[in-house]
């Protein structure tokens, strides 16, 4: 987690973990996948590319969430153009917030 400014006070922004959960909150779901996808997941786990099926699926969902957010950002930027009033925020963020991989 890292702190971010919010009108003079600091707020906590959660960092998603490898299972796509914040803290220890999660919901177990059943997902039906084609056999070839399950085999792909199993190979990824067996070769050490993913710690578990759940972690691999969570990482894929998180990647899609980020892609959709970026797509929305691109739409907004296309509609409104670059907002120069955000330059100060970007500068502050780049020097005050550390994002973990």
C-alpha positions in Angstrom: 0.0 0.0 0.0 1.1 3.6 -0.5 -0.1 7.0 0.6 -1.6 9.5 -1.8 -2.6 13.1 -1.3 -6.3 13.8 -0.9 -7.0 17.5 -0.4 -4.5 18.0 2.4 -4.9 14.6 4.1 -3.3 11.2 3.3 -5.3 8.2 2.2 -4.2 4.6 1.8 -4.4 3.1 -1.7 -4.3 -0.7 -1.6 -1.7 -2.7 -3.6 -3.2 -5.9 -5.1 -1.3 -9.0 -4.2 -0.5 -11.9 -6.5 -3.9 -13.5 -5.9 -5.7 -10.3 -6.8 -6.9 -9.6 -3.3 -6.4 -6.7 -0.9 -5.2 -8.0 2.4 -6.8 -11.3 3.1 -10.2 -10.7 1.6 -11.1 -13.0 -1.3 -14.1 -15.0 -2.7 -13.7 -18.5 -4.0 -15.6 -19.0 -7.3 -16.0 -21.9 -9.7 -15.0 -21.2 -13.3 -15.5 -23.6 -16.2 -12.7 -23.5 -18.7 -11.9 -25.5 -21.8 -9.5 -28.4 -21.2 -6.7 -26.7 -23.2 -6.8 -23.7 -20.9 -6.6 -25.8 -17.8 -3.7 -27.7 -19.3 -2.0 -24.3 -20.0 -2.6 -23.3 -16.4 -1.2 -26.6 -15.1 1.9 -26.2 -17.3 2.5 -22.7 -16.0 2.3 -24.0 -12.4 4.5 -27.1 -13.1 7.2 -25.0 -14.8 7.2 -22.4 -12.0 5.7 -19.6 -14.1 2.9 -19.2 -11.7 2.6 -20.3 -8.0 -0.9 -21.6 -8.5 -3.8 -21.7 -10.9 -5.6 -19.1 -8.9 -2.6 -16.8 -8.9 -2.3 -17.1 -12.7 -6.0 -16.4 -13.3 -5.9 -13.5 -10.8 -2.9 -12.0 -12.6 -4.7 -12.3 -15.9 -7.9 -10.7 -14.5 -5.8 -7.9 -13.0 -4.1 -7.3 -16.3 -7.4 -7.1 -18.0 -8.7 -4.6 -15.4 -5.6 -2.4 -16.0 -6.1 -2.7 -19.8 -9.7 -1.6 -19.5 -8.8 1.3 -17.2 -6.1 2.4 -19.7 -8.6 2.1 -22.5 -11.0 4.4 -20.6 -8.2 6.8 -19.9 -7.3 6.9 -23.6 -11.0 7.6 -24.4 -11.1 10.5 -21.9 -7.8 11.9 -23.2 -9.1 11.6 -26.8 -12.3 13.5 -25.9 -10.8 16.2 -23.7 -7.1 16.4 -24.8 -4.2 16.6 -22.4 -5.0 18.4 -19.2 -2.1 20.7 -18.3 -3.4 21.2 -14.8 -2.4 17.6 -14.0 1.3 18.2 -14.7 1.9 19.3 -11.1 0.2 16.1 -9.8 2.2 13.9 -12.1 5.4 15.6 -11.0 4.5 15.3 -7.3 3.5 11.6 -7.8 6.8 10.7 -9.6 8.8 12.0 -6.6 6.6 11.0 -3.7 5.0 7.6 -4.5 6.8 4.3 -4.9 4.8 1.6 -6.7 5.8 -2.0 -6.1 5.8 -4.6 -8.9 
